[in-house]
């Protein structure tokens, strides 16, 4: 457990740095670009989100199987997985380039032709990312999160430097060039470190073995692809129904939320190979429970602190730093509130995938995707614009998280009442937090939208009331003390 905590702390601080840099990059790039160009930028970024589906899940097979075989002590099998996955990436990368440079012959569209250069730059970036992601996940599979943290930190600095500087010189196309150059540099750094620490990988095309990897990984990648669609469909609907300027307003809130969500994602990414390794050692689901439930309860207590910091800083960001995006302030606040529930998705998904229950995750995401699409379109039709899209997206996150937690508790064989109360335990800190803010908003003018020093006192008041309430309740008090004790032990061991 100490090694896991150390990995979480490594990754947490790297993500914290990346988060701060990511916020600076998002604001700086938004300041450079007009809302219409920023809307195009946010939409074209979806190519990098959707492109990994072409790899047919082989990278997911790497991250699932390598720790599993290491847990069983079968190191040759782990090496065979690495070679097989690398071979499939060479093939899929070639196919992606061909499709990316010829699709306009089969899908004639004047709007696509206007951004064809931007699309091609993003396709090249996505292909390079296939390989940098391979080496990145290779480090994660070996649970070397010190290197993973270094790569994330370097990437964040490079993105800030290259995207902002290139964007300032050449506008939107410059931002994409900066993204491409960043991917190239990260690829070479990851490859050199990976080869030096864990040896070279080789091209080994064995049809039956690669088919086996796809059979293992493809259901997982379908899960994540549908999940990605569920979390990005709001931007597709926004640009198609409200236009690129509204998408620019909305997209800045999405960028801020995506930076925040990196912190709970960091914990999930650290725990995923650990869960697979533990399952490989014992193949007993009960041994996975502490790795799944404790982080979930702890996140439920500390995520509101992060949300409150962002909520109170948003008025300054939108009204003082980026006034041309002020139309998107309310939608950004809705998205940040809704991100509380999204914080628990990854850890629950880790358990379901590791225990071969990914079909339950697929079912949950499909229901949530349908909920989100219907909600987005309905709210826009009713005239709620980007605020309606933000609200629908947040509600779909609540729906998805509830389904995933229910399936996790069901697989652990909790009875119906226990499952219900455990989900309440996860959500209750949010209700305390939001109730505190709503009550304060009734009595303090401009509570959410103040841009003066009063904002700082509003924040302190919210935190004081919320965390005093948490400490009064024994269940949450135990979780807080558990984390503080673990942190103290980890720090003392590091110092010694």
LUMMARSE-242425 format. One record per residue: residue in three letters; x negated, y negated, z negated of N, C-alpha, C in turn. Coordinates in pm, whole numbers, plus 32768, in hexadecimal, padded with zeros to 4 digits. Layout:
ALAXYZXYZXYZ ...
END
This chain:
UNK7FAE807880008000800080007FAA7F828000 UNK7F387F857FB87EDF7F117FB37EA97EEF803D UNK7E877F59808B7E567F4281137EC47F03816A UNK7F407F3081577FB07EF881A17FC47E65817C UNK7FBF7E4780F97FCD7DBC80CE7F5D7D658106 UNK7EE37D9C81097E737D5081407E8B7D3181D3 UNK7EBD7D95821C7EDC7D7F82AA7F497D1582BA UNK7FAF7D1A8263801B7CB8826A7FE57C2C8250 UNK7F8C7C2081EB7F557B9C81CC7EFC7B68823E UNK7EAA7BC082777E5A7B9982EC7EB47B62835A UNK7F177BB4837A7F707B9283E97FC67B1883C7 UNK7FEF7B0F834780427A9E831E7FF97A1A8331 UNK7F7C7A1583047F327996830F7F12797583A1 UNK7EF979DC83F07EE379C4847F7F63798F84C0 UNK7FD479CB849C8054799E84D38076791384A1 UNK805378F78423806B787183EC80207807843C UNK7FA17825845A7F5277C984AD7F9077BE8538 UNK7FB3783285717FF0783285F7807577E685F5 UNK80BF77F28587814077AD857B812D7716857E UNK80CE76E6852F80B57656852A8088762485B3 UNK802B766E85EF7FFA76488674806A765186DB UNK80BD76B986CF812C76CA872C819076578726 UNK81AB762886AC820575B6869C81C8753A86DF UNK8147752386C5810374B08705810974BB879C UNK80F0753487D080F175488860817B752E889A UNK81E275648858826B75538889829274C0888D UNK827474778822829773E9881F824673998884 UNK81C573B8888C816E736D88E7819673868978 UNK81B17403899981D974248A22826173E68A43 UNK82BC73E989E1833F73AA89F6833173148A0A UNK82D172D989C582BB724789D3828472278A5D UNK822F72808A9381F3726C8B16825A72808B85 UNK82AA72E98B79830B730C8BE1839172C98BC9 UNK83D972B18C32846372838C2784BC72F98C00 UNK853272DE8BC2858A734D8B9B85AB73AC8C0D UNK85BA73788C8885D973D18CFA856674308D17 UNK84EA73FD8D17847674538D2C846374B48CB8 UNK847F74858C3F847174DE8BCB84D9754F8BD3 UNK854F75308C0885B475978C1C858676018C7F UNK854475D58CED850C76348D4E849E76878D0D UNK844876478CBF83DA768A8C7A840F76F98C1F UNK847376D78BCC84AD77398B7084E977AE8BBB UNK852577938C30856577FE8C7D84FD78568CC2 UNK8495781A8CFC842E78688D4283DF78BF8CE1 UNK83D578938C65839278E68C0083D6796D8BEE UNK845579768C14849D79F48C0584607A638C5B UNK84187A3D8CC783D57AA18D1A83747AF28CC6 UNK83287AAE8C7182C77AF48C1D830C7B4A8BB4 UNK83897B258B9183D57B778B31840D7BF48B71 UNK843A7BE78BF0847C7C578C33841B7CB48C7C UNK83A77C828CA4834A7CD08CF7831E7D558CB8 UNK83087D5E8C3582D77DDD8BFB83317E568C12 UNK83B07E418C3884077EB38C5483CE7F098CC4 UNK83807EC98D1F83467F108D9282E07F798D64 UNK82A87F688CED82457FC78CB9828580488C86 UNK830A804B8C86835680C58C65833D80FA8BD8 UNK831380A28B7F830980C88AF2828681098ACA UNK8223810B8B2581A781518B03815A810B8A92 UNK815F80858A8E811B803E8A218160805D899C UNK81E48067899E822D808D89248207811C88F8 UNK81F08174895C81C381FC893B813A81F888F8 UNK80E281A08926805E818F88E8806C81698855 UNK80C08105883A80CD80D387B1811581378756 UNK8166818D879081AC81F3874081578270872D UNK8115829F879980D2832187948045831D8759 UNK7FF982B487747F6F82B087427F6C82B386A9 UNK7FB9825D86627FB9826A85CE7FEF82F0859F UNK8051832785E9808A83A885C3801F841585C8 UNK7FD1841986367F67847E86437EF5846685E0 UNK7ED883E685C47E7183C885607E9E83FB84D8 UNK7F1F83E984BA7F55841D843B7F4A84B38431 UNK7F5484F984A47F48858B84A77EB785B884B4 UNK7E5A855984CA7DCD857B84DC7DAA85AE8566 UNK7E01859A85C97DEA85CA86517DB4855786A8 UNK7D33853B869B7CF784C586DA7CE984D58771 UNK7CD4854E87A17CCB856388327D5285488876 UNK7DBD856C88337E42854F88687E5B84B9886D UNK7E2A847288077E3883E088067DED83A2887C UNK7D7483D488967D2483A189067D6783BF898C UNK7DA5843289967DEB84568A127E6083F88A2C UNK7EA483D089C17F11837089CF7EDC82EB8A04 UNK7E6C82BE89CD7E31823E89F77E0F823F8A8C UNK7DD182A98ABB7DAC82B38B487E2782BA8BA3 UNK7E8A83068B797F0283148BC97F4D82908BD7 UNK7F5882468B697F9E81C68B6D7F5381628BC5 UNK7ECF815F8BB87E7E81028C097E91811F8C9E UNK7E9B819C8CC17EAC81C38D4E7F3181918D85 UNK7F9B819E8D36801E81708D66802080D98D7A UNK7FD680908D277FD47FFE8D347F967FD18DB8 UNK7F2F80188DE67EF17FF58E667F5780038ED7 UNK7FA7806B8ED2800C80818F3A807B80198F31 UNK80B080028EB981217FA58EAA80F77F158EC5 UNK80797EF38EA480497E6C8EC180487E528F58 UNK801C7EB58FA480197EA7903780A67E95906E UNK81057EE5903C81907EDA906A81CC7E529047 UNK81AB7E208FD181E07D9F8FA481B17D2E8FFE UNK81327D30902380FC7CC9907C81447CCE9103 UNK81587D459138819B7D5391BA82297D1B91B3 UNK82747D42914A82FD7D12913A83017C7B9125 UNK82A67C4A90D182A47BBC90B082877B629127 UNK823D7B96918982177B4491FC826E7B5D9277 UNK82CC7BBB926E83207BD892E483B67BCF92C8 UNK83DE7BBB9249846D7BC1922784BF7B599272 UNK84807AE5929584CD7A7992D584FA7A9E9363 UNK84BC7B07939D84E97B36942085707B7D9416 UNK858C7BB493A186067C04938E86727BB79341 UNK86497B4B92FC86AA7AFA92B1869E7A6A92E2 UNK86D47A4B935586C879C293898714795F9332 UNK86CC78FB93028709789592AC86B4781792B2 UNK86F477A892D186A9772B92DB867177019253 UNK86BD771A91EA868F76F6916486137747913E UNK861077C89163859B78199146852277EA9195 UNK853877C5921384C877959267848B7717922E UNK84DB76C491EA84A7764891B084467662913D UNK845276D890FF83FA76F7908D83A8777490A7 UNK8395779A912783527817914882C3781B9114 UNK827C77A9911B81F177A590EA81EE77BD9053 UNK824E7781900C825577938F7B827178258F59 UNK82CA78628FA482EB78EF8F8B827279488FA3 UNK8229792F900F81B37982902D814779738FC3 UNK813378FA8F9280D178E58F2680FA79348EA9 UNK817C79338E8B81A9797B8E1481A07A128E29 UNK81B87A428EA381AB7AD18EBF811A7AFE8EAB UNK80BA7AB08EDD802C7AD28ECA800B7AD48E34 UNK803C7A718DEC80257A6B8D5B805E7AE68D16 UNK80D77B0F8D4181187B838D0380C87C028D1C UNK80917C118D9480427C888DB67FC37C8D8D61 UNK7F807C1D8D537F087C198CFF7F2D7C398C6E UNK7FA37C0A8C467FD17C258BBD7FEA7CBA8BA5 UNK800B7D088C0F801A7D9A8BFF7F9C7DD48BBC UNK7F287DA98BEF7EA97DE48BC17E7C7DA78B3C UNK7E8D7D258B2B7E687CEA8AAA7EC47D218A3C UNK7F447D3C8A5F7FA07D7789FE7F767E0689DD UNK7F407E4E8A417F117ED78A297EA37ED789BE UNK7E3F7E8089D07DD07E7D89707DFE7E4788E8 UNK7E587DE588EB7E907DAD88707ED77E1B8820 UNK7F2B7E6A88657F747ED588217F177F4A87FC UNK7EA87F5688417E467FBC881A7E0C7F9A8791 UNK7DED7F1A877A7DBF7EEF86F67E2B7F09868D UNK7EA87EE886AF7F167EFC86507F297F918631 UNK7F1A7FE786987F2A807786847EC280AC8622 UNK7E49807486267DE0809A85C77DE8804A8546 UNK7E517FF6853C7E6B7FA384C57DF77F4584A5 UNK7DB57F16850E7D4B7EB384FD7D897E28850E UNK7DD17DFD84A87E1A7D7F84B37DC17D06849B UNK7D457D1D84757CE67CAE846F7CCA7C7D84FD UNK7CB17CDB85597C997CB785E57D1A7C828625 UNK7D8A7CC286077E0B7C92863A7E217C018611 UNK7E007BE185947E117B5985617DB57AF785AA UNK7D3A7B2385C37CDB7ACD860B7D0F7AAF8697 UNK7D417B1586DB7D747B0387647DEB7AA38763 UNK7E477AB487037EBA7A5A86FC7E9079CA86E3 UNK7E2D79B7868C7DFE7930866D7DBA78F186E6 UNK7D64793E87297D20790C87A07D8578E9880D UNK7DE7794188207E50792888847E9878A58867 UNK7EBA788F87E77F04781687C27EB4779887E2 UNK7E32779987BF7DDD772587DD7DCF77108874 UNK7DBE777C88BD7DAF7771894E7E2E773B8991 UNK7EA1776B89637F1F773B899B7F3076A68981 UNK7F11767C89067F1B75EE88E67EBE759B893F UNK7E4275C7894A7DDF757C89967DFF757A8A2B UNK7E1775EF8A647E2475FC8AF57EAD75CE8B29 UNK7F1975F98AE87F9D75D28B1A7FB4753D8B0E UNK7F8D75058A9D7FA574768A897F4D74238AE5 UNK7ECB74448AED7E7173F48B417E9374038BD5 UNK7EAB747E8C027ED074938C8F7F5974578CAD UNK7FB574638C4C803A742A8C5E803573928C67 UNK7FDD73578C197FCE72C48C1C7F9A72968CA3 UNK7F3F72E58CDF7F0372BE8D5F7F5F72DE8DD4 UNK7F9A73588DD57FE473858E4B807873A18E31 UNK80AB73808DBB813873938DA0815E74258D8C UNK81D2744B8DC2820674D28DAD81AA753D8DE6 UNK817775288E5F811D758C8E9A809B75968E49 UNK807275298E0D7FFB752B8DB68012757F8D3A UNK808B75768D0080AC75C78C8A80A2765B8CAC UNK80D276818D2480CA770D8D4E803A77388D6A UNK7FEA76DF8DA47F5C76FE8DB97F1677138D33 UNK7F3776BF8CD37EFD76CE8C4D7F2377538C0F UNK7FA0777D8C237FCF77FF8BF27F8078708C32 UNK7F6978668CB67F2078CD8D017E8F78D78CD2 UNK7E4B78668CC67DBE78668C9C7DB2789E8C0F UNK7E13787D8BB77E1378B38B2F7E1C794B8B31 UNK7E7579828B847E857A138B8D7E047A578BBE UNK7DC17A188C1E7D437A518C527CDA7A588BE4 UNK7CCA79EC8B9A7C6579E88B2F7C857A4D8AC2 UNK7D047A528A987D2C7AB18A2F7D177B418A5D UNK7D307B5C8ADD7D1B7BE28B147C8A7C0C8B06 UNK7C2C7BB78B2F7B9E7BDB8B287B6E7BEA8A98 UNK7B9C7B928A407B757B9E89B27BA87C238979 UNK7C287C4389937C647CBD895E7C1F7D398995 UNK7C017D398A167BC17DAD8A557B367DC68A1B UNK7AE77D5D8A107A5D7D6C89DD7A5F7DA0894D UNK7AB47D6588F87ABD7D92886D7AEF7E218863 UNK7B517E4388B57B8B7ECA88B17B247F3388D9 UNK7ADC7F1A89467A777F7A89737A067F88890E UNK79E07F1988CF79707F1F887079957F6887EF UNK7A147F6087C67A3E7F9D87487A70802C8757 UNK7AB9804787C47AFC80C987D07AD881148850 UNK7A7480E388967A46812A890D7A9581058989 UNK7A5F812D89FB7AA081108A7B7B1B81668A8F UNK7B7181398AE77BE1818B8B147BCC81A68BA9 UNK7C0482128BD97BEB82378C647C6E82508CAE UNK7C66824A8D337CDA82688D877CEB82FF8D8C UNK7D5D832E8D5D7D7683BF8D587E0683D88D7E UNK7E1C83E28E007EA683F28E2F7ECC84868E30 UNK7F1684AC8DCA7F4E85338DC27FE585258DC3 UNK8021854B8E3280AF852F8E48810785608DD5 UNK80F585DD8DAC814A86178D44813685D18CBD UNK80B785AB8CA2809C85698C2280D784DB8C21 UNK80C584948C9280FB840C8C9B819384118C93 UNK81D084778CD0826184888CC8828B849A8C36 UNK823984E38BEA825684F88B5B824E84738B0E UNK81E784228B2E81DA839F8AEC825383478B0A UNK827E834A8B8882F382FA8BAE836F832C8B65 UNK837A83B08B5A83EE83E98B1583F283BD8A82 UNK837B83AD8A458374837F89BA838D82E989B2 UNK834A829E8A0A834C820C89FE83BF81C68A41 UNK83F782028AAC845D81BB8AF884DB819D8AA6 UNK850D81FC8A56858081D88A018560816489A3 UNK84E3815E897484BD80F1891984B8806D8964 UNK847C806F89DF84737FF28A2A84FB7FC38A59 UNK855580228A7685DF7FFB8A98861E7FB38A20 UNK86037FE889A986347FA7892F86047F178929 UNK857F7F06893985467E7F892C856C7E2689A1 UNK857E7E618A1885A77E108A8A86357DDC8A76 UNK868F7E328A4887187E068A2C87187DA089BB UNK86C27DB8895786B67D5988E986837CD2891B UNK861F7CD5897485ED7C5989AF865B7C1189FD UNK86A87C5D8A4887187C238A93877D7BE68A32 UNK87957C2C89C387F57BF9896087C67B748925 UNK87437B658912870E7AEC88D486EE7A7D8938 UNK86FB7A9B89BB86DB7A358A1F87507A158A7C UNK87BD7A618A71882E7A4B8ACB886979C08AB8 UNK885679858A41888978FE8A29884C78998A8A UNK87C978A88AA78788784B8B0487BA785F8B93 UNK87D278DB8BB9880678F78C40889178BA8C52 UNK88E578CB8BEC896C78938BF4896777FB8BEE UNK890D77C68B9C890177358B8E88DA76F38C12 UNK887377288C56884576E98CD188A976FD8D43 UNK88F4776C8D40895477858DAB89D677388D97 UNK89FD771D8D1A8A7D76DA8D008A6E76478CDB UNK89FC76228C9E89EC75978C6F897B754C8CB5 UNK892575948D0088BC75508D4C8837754C8D04 UNK87D075218D50874775268D1B872B74BB8CB1 UNK877274488CB5875A73E18C4F878D74118BC7 UNK880774478BC5883E747D8B4987E974F18B16 UNK87B475418B73875C75B08B4D86DB757B8B0F UNK86AC75098B40863774CA8B03865174A18A74 UNK86C674618A5C86EC743C89D386F474B8897B UNK8738751D89AD874C7599896286C975E68952 UNK867675E289BB85FC763189BD859776088953 UNK85957588892E8537755E88C6855B75A08841 UNK85DC75AA8824860775F087AA85E2768387AE UNK85EF76C0882585C8774C88378533775C881D UNK84E276FE885184517706883F842C76FC87AB UNK846F76A487628454769586D3847B77158689 UNK84F0774B86AA851F77C6866984C2783A8687 UNK849278448704843B78B4872983B578AE86DF UNK8388783586C0830D782786728325785285E2 UNK8398782985A983B87851852083C478E88511 UNK840879258572842879B4856783A97A09856F UNK833879CE859582BA7A18859982927A4D8510 UNK82B87A0884A6828E7A31842082CE7AB583F6 UNK83547AC283F9838B7B4883DC83637BB18442 UNK834E7B8684C0831F7BE4852582947C198502 UNK82427BC484C581BB7BEF849E81C07C64843E UNK821B7C5C83DD82297CC8837C82587D4783C1 UNK82B97D39841C82EB7DAC846582807DED84BB UNK822D7D9C84FC81C57DD28552815A7E1B8502 UNK813A7DE8848C80D87E2C8437810F7EB28406 UNK818F7EB383E281C97F2B83A681E97F98840C UNK81FF7F74848C82287FD984EE81C3804A84FD UNK8141802E851780E3809E851E80D380E78499 UNK80E2809D842A80D880DC83A78149813E8392 UNK81C2811883BB8236817083AF822381EE8404 UNK81F081DD847F81D9825084D6816B82AB849F UNK8102826E8467809782BF842B80CB830E83B4 UNK811982CB835E8150831082E881AD83818313 UNK81FD83688379825883D083A8820C844583E6 UNK81998427842681458491845B810584E583ED UNK80E984A7837B80AB84EF830C810E854C82C6 UNK8189851D82B181E68569825E8265859782A6 UNK828B854D831183098565835A837F856B82F9 UNK83778516829183E1850C822D8415847C822C UNK8494846A824E84CD83E3825884CA839981D4 UNK84D783DF816584D9839D80E38457835380C5 UNK83E8838581008367834380EA836082BD8131 UNK83BA82A4818E83B9822681DA840A81B88195 UNK845D81DE813584BA817E80F98474810480BD UNK84098116806B83C7809F8032838E8042809E UNK835F807B810E83258029817983907FDB81C5 UNK840C800681B884797FC4820184C87F6581A8 UNK84EF7F958131854B7F4880DF85087ED88092 UNK84947EF1805584547E87800784367E0A8059 UNK83F87E1780D083E27D9F812184647D588148 UNK84D07DA5815E85507D69818485867D128113 UNK85837D46809885B77CF98026855F7C7F800A UNK84DD7C90801784827C207FFD84947BB28066 UNK84A47BDB80E484BE7B78814E853E7B2B8132 UNK85A47B71810186257B2F80E986197AC08081 UNK85B57ACC802985A17A667FC1854C79F17FF4 UNK84E67A0F8044848579A88068849E796780F0 UNK84EA79A78147850A796981C7855878E681B5 UNK85B778DC815585FB785C8141859D77E78124 UNK852D780280E284CC779880C884957761814B UNK847177BA81A7843B7790822884A677478279 UNK8521777D8276858E773E82BF85A676B0828C UNK85A676A0820985C1761C81D0855775B681F8 UNK84D975E181FC846E758782278489755582B5 UNK84AC75B2830F84C3758E839B8540753783A8 UNK85AB755B83618629750F83698613747D8343 UNK85C5746682DA85B073DD82AD854B73908302 UNK84F873D9834D8499739683A684D4737A8431 UNK853D73C18454857773B284DA85A4732384F9 UNK85E872DC849D8610725284BF859971F884E3 UNK852A720B849C84B271BC84BC847E71E28546 UNK847C726685618449729585E2849C725F8656 UNK8520726286468579723D86B5858F71A586BE UNK85997161864D85BC70D38651854370778658 UNK84D470A58622845C704F861E83F770768689 UNK83D670FA8691836E712786EE83A37139877B UNK84197177878884507197880C84DF7164881A UNK84F270E28818857C70AD881E85C770D2889E UNK857E70ED890C85C4711189888604719B8981 UNK85E271EA8918861F726D89048683726C888F UNK86A671F6885C86FA71EF87E48783723087F9 UNK87AE723B8876882D727D8894882D73108869 UNK87B87349885687AF73D78833879C73F2879F UNK87A4738A874A8788739C86BB87E973FE8679 UNK886B73EB868E88CD7440864A88BF74D28675 UNK88A974E986F7889B75748726881E75B386EA UNK87B2756486DB87377599869E874F75BF860D UNK879A756D85C387B7758D8537880B760C852B UNK886B761C858488BD7697858388667711859D UNK880B7707860087B3777786218758779B85AC UNK87247736856786CA775084F6871577948484 UNK878F7766846787DF77AA840187F8783B8428 UNK881C785284A7883878DA84D587C0793584D6 UNK874978FA84DA86CF794C84E186B77999845F UNK86FB797383F286EF79C0837687107A53838F UNK877C7A6B83D687AB7AF483EC87517B3E844E UNK871B7AF784B086C17B37851186407B6784D0 UNK86217B34845985A47B578415859D7BEA83EE UNK86107C2D83E486137CB783B286227D1E8421 UNK86317CEE849C864B7D4B850A85D47DA88522 UNK855C7D6F852884E77DBD855084C87E2C84EE UNK84D17E0F846D84AD7E76840A85127EE9840C UNK85927EC9841B85F57F33842785E37F8384A6 UNK85C27F3C851585AA7F80859485317FDD858A UNK84CA7FB285428453800685308478808E84F6 UNK84CD808B849084F6810884508545816184B1 UNK85A5812684F785F98173855385A781B185C3 UNK8546816685F884F381998666849382058633 UNK845681ED85BF83F6824F8589843882D38569 UNK84B682D0854084FE834B851B855283808590 UNK8533834F86098574837E8685860B83638686 UNK863382F3864A86BE82C7864C86CF824A86A3 UNK8679823E8709867D81C5875A870281B487A4 UNK8749822287B987CB821787FD882C81C387A9 UNK881E81C887248873817586CE884E80E186DD UNK87CD80C686F087A2803D870887D6800B878E UNK87CF806287F58802803D88798897801B8870 UNK88E2806F882989718057881B898C7FD287D5 UNK893F7FB5876D894F7F38872389347EBF877D UNK88C57EC787C9889E7E56881D89027E42888F UNK89357EAE88C889987EA289358A177E5D8902 UNK8A487E86888E8ABD7E4588548AA27DB0883C UNK8A2B7D9488078A077D0987E989F77CB68868 UNK89BE7CF488D089AE7CAF89508A367C87898A UNK8A947CE589888B1B7CC889B98B5B7C598966 UNK8B4B7C6188E38B7F7BFB88888B457B7288AC UNK8AC17B6F88C68A7D7AF188E18AAA7AB48967 UNK8AB27B0889CE8ADA7AD68A538B677A9C8A4D UNK8BC57AE98A148C507ABB8A0B8C587A3B89B8 UNK8C0E7A3989478C1079C488F08BD679498933 UNK8B64795989778B2578E989BD8B8478AB8A23 UNK8BBA79008A798C1278CE8AE48C90788F8AA9 UNK8CCA78CF8A438D44789B8A068D2E781289C7 UNK8CC37803897B8CA8778389398C8B7714899E UNK8C4477368A0A8C2A76D18A718CAD76A88AB5 UNK8D0277098AD48D8376EC8B138DDB76958AB9 UNK8DCD76A88A358E1B765A89D68DE275CF89BF UNK8D6E75B289FE8D35752C89F68CD175168987 UNK8C9D7583894A8C3E757388DC8BAD7566890C UNK8B977575898F8B14755C89CD8AA375AA8989 UNK8A2E756A897989BA75B3894589CC75D988B2 UNK8A1E758D88688A3875B287DD8A87763687D7 UNK8AE3764688368B2F76C3883C8AD87739885F UNK8A79772488BB8A1C779088DF89C577B68867 UNK89987751881D8946776B87A7899577B8873D UNK8A147792872A8A6877D586C68A83786586EE UNK8AA3787C876E8ABD7904879D8A41795B878F UNK89CD792387B2894F796E87A7893279938716 UNK894B793686BB89347951862C899479BB85F7 UNK8A1379B1861E8A757A1485F08A567A9F8627 UNK8A247AA586A289FF7B2886D989897B63868D UNK89307B0C865988C27B3B860488F47B768582 UNK89597B37854689967B6D84CC89D37BF784E9 UNK8A1A7C0085578A5C7C7D857F89F67CEC8595 UNK89897CCC85DE89237D3085FC88DB7D5E857E UNK88B57D00852A886D7D2484B088C27D7C8455 UNK89417D5B844A899C7DAB83F689A77E3A8429 UNK89B37E4B84AC89BB7ED184E5893A7F2084CA UNK88C77EE084DF88477F2584CD88357F50843B UNK884F7EF483DD88427F16834F88A27F868329 UNK891B7F838360897D7FEC8342894980748370 UNK890D807783EA88D880F6841D885F812683CB UNK880B80C9839F879780EE834C87C7812B82C9 UNK882380E5828588568118820588A4819A8217 UNK88E681A6828A892E822182A788CE829782B9 UNK885E827F82FD87FB82E9831387B683118291 UNK87A982B18235877082CF81B287D6831C815C UNK88528324818E88BE8370814F88F6832A80D4 UNK88FF82A380DC8947825A807689DD826D8090 UNK8A2D826B80258ABD8271803A8AF181E98068 UNK8B6F81E3808E8BA7816B80CC8B9D80F08072 UNK8BBE81007FF38BB9808E7F968B2A805E7F82 UNK8ACC80BD7F778A4080977F648A0C804B7FDE UNK8A2F807980568A05803480D18A397FA480D1 UNK8AB67F9580AA8AF37F1080A98AA97EB38048 UNK8A907EE47FCE8A507E8E7F6A89BC7E737F8B UNK89797ED17FCD88EE7EB97FF488E77E4B805E UNK89457E4A80BB89477DDF812089657D5980DE UNK89C07D5A807B89DC7CE0802F895E7CAF7FE8 UNK890E7D0B7FB2888F7CE67F7188327C9D7FD3 UNK88317CCA804E87DB7C8A80B3880F7C0080D7 UNK88927BF080E588CD7B73811588E77B0B80A7 UNK88F17B39802B891A7ADF7FBE88C07A647FAF UNK883A7A707FB987E779F87FAF880A798D8016 UNK883279B8808E8859795680F588D8790C80CA UNK89387956809089B479158064899978B17FF4 UNK893D78D37F9A891678757F3088D777F87F6E UNK887D78107FC9883377A4800B88907748805A UNK88E7778180AD893F7731810189A976EB80AD UNK89D7772C80438A3A76ED7FE989FD76737FA5 UNK898076817F7A893A76117F3B8931759B7F9B UNK890E75B6801788FE754B80798985750A8099 UNK89ED755A80A58A71752380C68AA774CD8054 UNK8A9574F97FD88AC374AB7F658A7574287F5C UNK89F074307F6F899E73B67F6B89C673567FDB UNK89EA738E804E8A11733A80BF8A9172EB80A2 UNK8AE77321804C8B6372DC80298B4972607FD4 UNK8ADE72657F848AC671F97F248A5071A07F47 UNK89FE71CA7FA78988717B7FCC8996714E805D UNK89AE70CE807689BD709D8100893F70B78154 UNK895370E581CF88E270FD82298888716E81FD UNK88C071CC81B0886F723881768823728781E0 UNK886472AA824E882472FA82B887D772A5831C UNK87F47225832587C371D68395876B7160836C UNK874B715782EC86F770EA82BB866970F682F4 UNK86297085830D859F70878341853F703882E7 UNK856A7013826E85156FC8821284DD702481A7 UNK849F6FE881418464703480D384D070818086 UNK854D7054809185BC709B805085C3712D807B UNK859A714580F6859C71CD812C854D722E80D4 UNK84DA720180A284847254804F84CC727B7FCD UNK8514721C7F92855B72387F1585D372937F2E UNK861472837FA2868172DE7FC6864E736E7FCF UNK85D9737D800B859B74028019857C743D7F90 UNK853D73EF7F39851A74217EB3859574487E64 UNK85FE73F87E6F867A74177E2886B4749C7E56 UNK86B674B27ED886EB752F7F10869B75A77EE0 UNK8618759D7EE785C1760C7EBD85CF76277E27 UNK85D675BC7DD785E275CC7D46866376167D20 UNK86D275EC7D5A8753762C7D39875676BC7D6A UNK872A76D17DE7873177587E2286DB77BC7DD7 UNK865C77987DBE860177F97D81861778087CEB UNK865077A47CAB867A77B67C2086E9781F7C1A UNK874478197C7A87B0787C7C82877779087C9B UNK871479137CF586D779967D10869879D07C92 UNK8653797A7C45860D79AA7BCE866D79D37B5F UNK86E4799C7B61874879C27AFC877C7A507B15 UNK87837A767B9487BA7AF97BB9874D7B637BAE UNK875D7BCA7B5986F27C2C7B4086B97C6F7BBD UNK870F7C947C1C86E17CDC7C9486797C887CE0 UNK86977C097CF5863C7BB37D4285C37B897CEF UNK85D77B7C7C6C85667B5B7C1684FD7BC87C1B UNK85297C477C1B84CA7CB77C23847E7CB47CA8 UNK84C37C967D1584837C937D98841C7C227DA0 UNK843E7BAF7D6883E07B3D7D6A83637B5E7D1A UNK83767B977CA383027BBA7C4F82AF7C297C8E UNK82F17C877CD282A97CF27D17824C7CB97D81 UNK82807C5B7DD1822E7C217E3B81BD7BCD7E02 UNK81DA7B7E7D9B81727B2B7D5E81037B817D21 UNK812A7BF07CE480C77C4B7CAA80717C8A7D18 UNK80B27CB87D8480687CF47DF380097C8F7E32 UNK80377C137E407FE37BAA7E797F6A7B8F7E1F UNK7F827B8B7D9B7F167B727D3B7EAD7BE17D41 UNK7EDB7C5F7D497E807CD17D507E2D7CCC7DD1 UNK7E717CAF7E417E2B7CA97EC37DC27C3B7EC4 UNK7DE57BC77E8B7D877B567E887D107B757E2E UNK7D2C7BB07DB67CC17BCF7D577C607C357D93 UNK7C947C987DDA7C3E7CFD7E197BEA7CC07E87 UNK7C247C5F7ECF7BDC7C1C7F3A7B687BCB7F01 UNK7B857B877E907B1D7B367E4F7AAE7B8E7E17 UNK7AD57BFE7DD87A727C587D9E7A237CA27E09 
END
